[in-house]
Amino acid sequence: MSRLSHLTRPFSGPWGWLVLAVALQFVANGRWIIPQATWLAPIAWLVYLERSRTLRALAVAFALFVLVQFVVWRPIIPAPGLLYYLIAGVYAIVYFLPFALHRTVAARLTGFEATLVFPTAWVGIELVFHRWITPYGSWFSLAYTQTDFLPLLQLAAITGVAGISFLITWLAAVVAWSLDPERTGDQRRRAAAIYGLAFLCVLVFGQVRLGGHGSEGESVRVAGIVPSPELMAELETALAPVRRGEPVTVSELATISSIAERLNDDLFTRTIREARAGARLVAWSETAGRVMESDETVLLDRASRLAKAEGIDLVLAYGVWIPDGQPPFENKVVAVSATGEIAWEYQKANPIVGAESAFTGAGDGVVRRLETPYGAVGAVICHDLDFAPLLRQANREGIGLIVGPSADWPAITPLHANMAILRSIESGFSLLRPTSTGRSIATDTRGRTLASINYADDAMIAHVRALSVRTVYGAIGDLFAWLCLGIFIVLVGLAVVERRR
């Protein structure tokens, strides 16, 4: 017992919990992720704040929380200098706010309902922030840290990522509430039973869903192709003056065009190879092909002839340079059917603000259908997969396979690919995500990985089904998150009433 007392002594007061909170936060989200730490870090923060009721303690916690965010998101947020600290700082403030609200509101409530303040505040604030404030979609969601926990992830088919975040943050509030010395043994047991039953129901639902239907429809071979790293590096070197805003000479323009032609030739050659190996659909990664606006028709004619000759559906992802255009670049996908018909084009709906938005126009965000013998196929581009409301269109339209051409960088690998898995579960589609300089992945409607490769330099092969699965989230969207926001407002009202008594 004396040894146990010695080990637990640092946690009898608040400061041991603060040290633990900071240590766990470094690996709870962002650059380094240990999934278990995501569950434990909020517990330590809440216990510290509940045992240190001074404004000074709150300020210390806030300052340390912000500093940790500055470190863990540094290589992930693609912003230079002070702009990075501004963006990371805004996120830190937003995600510390639920802790501060819990400290203020939950203290006014005496019953178990106090445990709902933190999770409902977290989910409600995140809903508002993701929907109307940040241009970066659903980044920072705790759900993305749990992508190896498939039974838990199935909850997203009902609630979206909000339900997973709720469970993680509710556990923190329940544990912190139970550790209050004023709680009785019966109160603690009831708290554990209530949370445990809810968590068990989620896991049972997840297991049933994973063991149920999900293998309907025809399985087809698909291929995701990435551009040659050598040719892409050569092209980027030639494009450097353009990115610096310098005028381009006729000879430089000819050099860029020549390299782009070789890049496209290589992509078409490997597309034919995959078609003859049995692929029914071939997709390129984000802006794998490059073309001048004046040569785009030639590129599409070639793609049309290839698709018809090989009898494949082709999802062509490429960038169009418009030398005198404003903006000067288009990031698009064109779907070509096996008959050679150009079915539709889709432009990236959410160019990354800052990194892309200055030179890339945004598309209309309408997800279109390509009808095939094996199911309906749609496409979005990279960052678009971070926006759950956009992908709900796939569920409404009965699209069974979403192709998500992407281009990542090492710091967001594999996190960004893991984020896309949640879209599959939420909206009931299989996913093919060919990715340059990152993780290429194919998943089924339950988020199970069918194929995966990091930093592919050629192609990824998978067998997928393109049969749409209707989901509750696809029908009701973020209703659960809205309910959480409403419950939080009610709890604030109850706290105000309690204070006035």
TATA-V457760 format. One record per residue. N is the residue number from 0. RES is the residue in one small letter. OMEGA is omega in degrees with one decimal (* if undefined). Layout:
# TATA-V457760
<<N | RES | OMEGA> <N | RES | OMEGA>>
This chain:
# TATA-V457760
<<0 | m | -179.3> <1 | s | 178.2> <2 | r | 178.5> <3 | l | 178.8> <4 | s | 178.8> <5 | h | -178.3> <6 | l | -175.7> <7 | t | -176.9> <8 | r | 179.8> <9 | p | -176.7> <10 | f | 175.4> <11 | s | 175.6> <12 | g | -174.7> <13 | p | -166.7> <14 | w | 175.4> <15 | g | 178.0> <16 | w | 178.4> <17 | l | 178.2> <18 | v | 179.0> <19 | l | -179.8> <20 | a | -179.4> <21 | v | -179.3> <22 | a | -179.2> <23 | l | -177.3> <24 | q | 178.6> <25 | f | -177.3> <26 | v | -178.9> <27 | a | -179.2> <28 | n | 178.0> <29 | g | -171.5> <30 | r | -179.9> <31 | w | -177.1> <32 | i | 166.3> <33 | i | -171.6> <34 | p | -179.1> <35 | q | -179.8> <36 | a | 178.1> <37 | t | 177.6> <38 | w | -171.9> <39 | l | -175.9> <40 | a | 179.6> <41 | p | 177.3> <42 | i | -177.5> <43 | a | 178.3> <44 | w | -176.7> <45 | l | 179.8> <46 | v | 177.5> <47 | y | -176.7> <48 | l | 179.4> <49 | e | 179.7> <50 | r | 177.2> <51 | s | -170.8> <52 | r | -176.2> <53 | t | 175.6> <54 | l | 178.0> <55 | r | 179.1> <56 | a | 177.6> <57 | l | 179.6> <58 | a | 177.7> <59 | v | 179.3> <60 | a | -179.9> <61 | f | -178.8> <62 | a | -179.9> <63 | l | 177.9> <64 | f | 179.2> <65 | v | -179.7> <66 | l | 177.9> <67 | v | 179.9> <68 | q | 176.6> <69 | f | -177.7> <70 | v | -168.3> <71 | v | 179.8> <72 | w | -172.3> <73 | r | -178.1> <74 | p | -174.1> <75 | i | 178.5> <76 | i | -174.0> <77 | p | -179.1> <78 | a | -177.8> <79 | p | 167.3> <80 | g | -175.6> <81 | l | 179.3> <82 | l | 177.3> <83 | y | -176.8> <84 | y | 176.2> <85 | l | -179.1> <86 | i | -179.4> <87 | a | 178.9> <88 | g | 177.6> <89 | v | 178.0> <90 | y | -179.5> <91 | a | 179.1> <92 | i | -178.0> <93 | v | -175.0> <94 | y | 170.1> <95 | f | -177.3> <96 | l | 177.2> <97 | p | 177.3> <98 | f | -179.7> <99 | a | 179.2> <100 | l | 176.4> <101 | h | -178.6> <102 | r | -176.8> <103 | t | -171.5> <104 | v | -175.1> <105 | a | -179.7> <106 | a | -179.5> <107 | r | -177.0> <108 | l | -173.4> <109 | t | -175.2> <110 | g | -178.5> <111 | f | 178.9> <112 | e | 177.8> <113 | a | -179.2> <114 | t | -178.8> <115 | l | -177.6> <116 | v | -175.4> <117 | f | -178.1> <118 | p | 179.9> <119 | t | 175.1> <120 | a | -179.8> <121 | w | -176.7> <122 | v | -179.1> <123 | g | 178.9> <124 | i | 179.4> <125 | e | 177.3> <126 | l | -178.8> <127 | v | -177.5> <128 | f | -178.3> <129 | h | -173.7> <130 | r | -169.2> <131 | w | -174.0> <132 | i | -176.7> <133 | t | 174.2> <134 | p | -172.7> <135 | y | 173.8> <136 | g | -170.4> <137 | s | 175.8> <138 | w | 177.5> <139 | f | 179.9> <140 | s | 179.5> <141 | l | -177.7> <142 | a | -175.7> <143 | y | 177.3> <144 | t | -171.0> <145 | q | -170.4> <146 | t | 172.3> <147 | d | -176.2> <148 | f | -171.2> <149 | l | 177.8> <150 | p | 177.5> <151 | l | -176.3> <152 | l | -178.2> <153 | q | 176.3> <154 | l | -179.8> <155 | a | 177.4> <156 | a | 177.8> <157 | i | -170.0> <158 | t | -167.8> <159 | g | -178.4> <160 | v | -176.5> <161 | a | -178.6> <162 | g | 179.4> <163 | i | 176.2> <164 | s | 179.2> <165 | f | -178.7> <166 | l | -179.0> <167 | i | -176.3> <168 | t | 176.4> <169 | w | 176.3> <170 | l | 179.9> <171 | a | -178.7> <172 | a | 179.6> <173 | v | 180.0> <174 | v | 179.9> <175 | a | 177.9> <176 | w | -177.8> <177 | s | -179.6> <178 | l | 175.3> <179 | d | -177.9> <180 | p | -178.2> <181 | e | -179.8> <182 | r | 176.1> <183 | t | 178.1> <184 | g | 178.9> <185 | d | 178.9> <186 | q | -179.5> <187 | r | 179.2> <188 | r | 178.4> <189 | r | 178.7> <190 | a | 179.1> <191 | a | -178.9> <192 | a | -178.8> <193 | i | -180.0> <194 | y | -178.4> <195 | g | 179.0> <196 | l | 178.9> <197 | a | -179.0> <198 | f | 178.9> <199 | l | 178.3> <200 | c | 178.5> <201 | v | -178.7> <202 | l | 177.8> <203 | v | 176.5> <204 | f | -179.4> <205 | g | 179.8> <206 | q | 178.6> <207 | v | -179.1> <208 | r | 178.7> <209 | l | -178.6> <210 | g | -178.2> <211 | g | -178.0> <212 | h | -178.7> <213 | g | -179.5> <214 | s | 179.3> <215 | e | 175.0> <216 | g | -178.2> <217 | e | 174.9> <218 | s | -177.6> <219 | v | 177.2> <220 | r | 177.4> <221 | v | 179.7> <222 | a | 173.6> <223 | g | -173.9> <224 | i | 175.5> <225 | v | -178.0> <226 | p | 175.8> <227 | s | 179.5> <228 | p | -179.0> <229 | e | -179.8> <230 | l | 178.8> <231 | m | 177.5> <232 | a | 178.4> <233 | e | 180.0> <234 | l | -179.4> <235 | e | 176.2> <236 | t | 179.8> <237 | a | -178.1> <238 | l | -176.1> <239 | a | 178.3> <240 | p | 179.1> <241 | v | -178.5> <242 | r | 177.1> <243 | r | 179.4> <244 | g | -179.8> <245 | e | 176.7> <246 | p | -176.4> <247 | v | 178.8> <248 | t | 179.3> <249 | v | -179.1> <250 | s | 177.4> <251 | e | 177.8> <252 | l | 179.1> <253 | a | 178.4> <254 | t | 178.9> <255 | i | -179.2> <256 | s | -179.2> <257 | s | 179.4> <258 | i | 179.2> <259 | a | 179.2> <260 | e | 178.0> <261 | r | 177.3> <262 | l | -179.3> <263 | n | 177.5> <264 | d | -179.4> <265 | d | 178.8> <266 | l | 179.3> <267 | f | 178.7> <268 | t | -179.8> <269 | r | 173.8> <270 | t | 177.0> <271 | i | 178.8> <272 | r | -178.7> <273 | e | 177.4> <274 | a | -178.3> <275 | r | 174.5> <276 | a | 174.7> <277 | g | 179.9> <278 | a | 176.0> <279 | r | 177.9> <280 | l | 176.9> <281 | v | -179.7> <282 | a | 175.7> <283 | w | 175.9> <284 | s | -174.5> <285 | e | -179.1> <286 | t | 176.9> <287 | a | 175.0> <288 | g | 177.4> <289 | r | -176.5> <290 | v | 170.6> <291 | m | 179.3> <292 | e | -177.9> <293 | s | -177.8> <294 | d | -174.9> <295 | e | -179.8> <296 | t | 178.7> <297 | v | 178.8> <298 | l | -177.7> <299 | l | 175.7> <300 | d | 179.2> <301 | r | 179.0> <302 | a | 179.8> <303 | s | 179.7> <304 | r | -179.4> <305 | l | -178.1> <306 | a | -179.5> <307 | k | -177.9> <308 | a | -176.8> <309 | e | 179.3> <310 | g | -179.3> <311 | i | 168.1> <312 | d | -173.4> <313 | l | 175.8> <314 | v | -169.6> <315 | l | 178.8> <316 | a | -176.0> <317 | y | 177.2> <318 | g | 179.1> <319 | v | 177.2> <320 | w | 178.6> <321 | i | -169.8> <322 | p | -177.9> <323 | d | -174.9> <324 | g | 173.5> <325 | q | 2.3> <326 | p | -173.5> <327 | p | -173.2> <328 | f | 172.9> <329 | e | 179.3> <330 | n | -169.2> <331 | k | 171.9> <332 | v | 174.0> <333 | v | 178.2> <334 | a | 178.7> <335 | v | -177.7> <336 | s | -179.7> <337 | a | 175.3> <338 | t | -177.8> <339 | g | -178.9> <340 | e | 172.4> <341 | i | -172.9> <342 | a | -179.3> <343 | w | 170.8> <344 | e | -179.2> <345 | y | 175.4> <346 | q | -179.1> <347 | k | -175.5> <348 | a | -175.0> <349 | n | 172.7> <350 | p | -177.8> <351 | i | -179.3> <352 | v | -177.5> <353 | g | -176.0> <354 | a | -175.7> <355 | e | -168.7> <356 | s | -177.6> <357 | a | -176.6> <358 | f | -179.1> <359 | t | 177.5> <360 | g | 179.3> <361 | a | 176.9> <362 | g | -174.9> <363 | d | 177.1> <364 | g | 177.3> <365 | v | 179.1> <366 | v | -174.0> <367 | r | -176.8> <368 | r | 166.4> <369 | l | -179.4> <370 | e | 178.3> <371 | t | 177.9> <372 | p | -176.7> <373 | y | 177.7> <374 | g | -179.5> <375 | a | -177.5> <376 | v | 174.7> <377 | g | -179.0> <378 | a | 166.9> <379 | v | -174.2> <380 | i | 167.5> <381 | c | -174.6> <382 | h | 177.1> <383 | d | -179.4> <384 | l | 177.3> <385 | d | -175.5> <386 | f | -176.7> <387 | a | 179.8> <388 | p | 178.5> <389 | l | -176.0> <390 | l | 175.4> <391 | r | 176.5> <392 | q | -178.5> <393 | a | 179.4> <394 | n | 179.8> <395 | r | -176.8> <396 | e | 178.9> <397 | g | 178.6> <398 | i | -174.1> <399 | g | 178.5> <400 | l | 173.7> <401 | i | 172.5> <402 | v | -177.3> <403 | g | 178.5> <404 | p | -173.2> <405 | s | 172.6> <406 | a | -176.8> <407 | d | 171.5> <408 | w | -170.5> <409 | p | -175.0> <410 | a | -179.1> <411 | i | 177.1> <412 | t | 8.0> <413 | p | -173.0> <414 | l | -174.8> <415 | h | 175.9> <416 | a | 179.0> <417 | n | 178.0> <418 | m | -178.1> <419 | a | 179.4> <420 | i | -179.3> <421 | l | 178.2> <422 | r | 178.0> <423 | s | -177.0> <424 | i | -178.3> <425 | e | -170.3> <426 | s | 167.3> <427 | g | 175.5> <428 | f | 168.8> <429 | s | -174.7> <430 | l | 169.3> <431 | l | -174.7> <432 | r | 175.4> <433 | p | -169.2> <434 | t | 172.2> <435 | s | -179.8> <436 | t | 178.1> <437 | g | -179.3> <438 | r | 169.1> <439 | s | -175.2> <440 | i | 170.2> <441 | a | -179.0> <442 | t | 173.0> <443 | d | -174.6> <444 | t | 177.6> <445 | r | -179.5> <446 | g | 178.0> <447 | r | -178.1> <448 | t | 178.2> <449 | l | 176.7> <450 | a | -179.0> <451 | s | 176.4> <452 | i | 177.6> <453 | n | 174.1> <454 | y | 178.0> <455 | a | 175.7> <456 | d | -179.2> <457 | d | -174.9> <458 | a | 171.0> <459 | m | -179.3> <460 | i | 176.6> <461 | a | 172.0> <462 | h | -174.0> <463 | v | 173.0> <464 | r | -177.4> <465 | a | 179.3> <466 | l | -178.3> <467 | s | 176.1> <468 | v | 178.7> <469 | r | 179.7> <470 | t | 176.4> <471 | v | 179.9> <472 | y | 178.0> <473 | g | -178.6> <474 | a | -171.8> <475 | i | 178.6> <476 | g | -172.6> <477 | d | -178.9> <478 | l | 179.3> <479 | f | 179.4> <480 | a | 176.9> <481 | w | 177.0> <482 | l | 177.6> <483 | c | 178.8> <484 | l | 177.9> <485 | g | 178.7> <486 | i | 178.7> <487 | f | 179.3> <488 | i | 177.0> <489 | v | 179.9> <490 | l | 175.9> <491 | v | 177.7> <492 | g | 177.9> <493 | l | 179.7> <494 | a | 178.1> <495 | v | 178.5> <496 | v | 180.0> <497 | e | -177.9> <498 | r | -176.5> <499 | r | -180.0> <500 | r | *>>
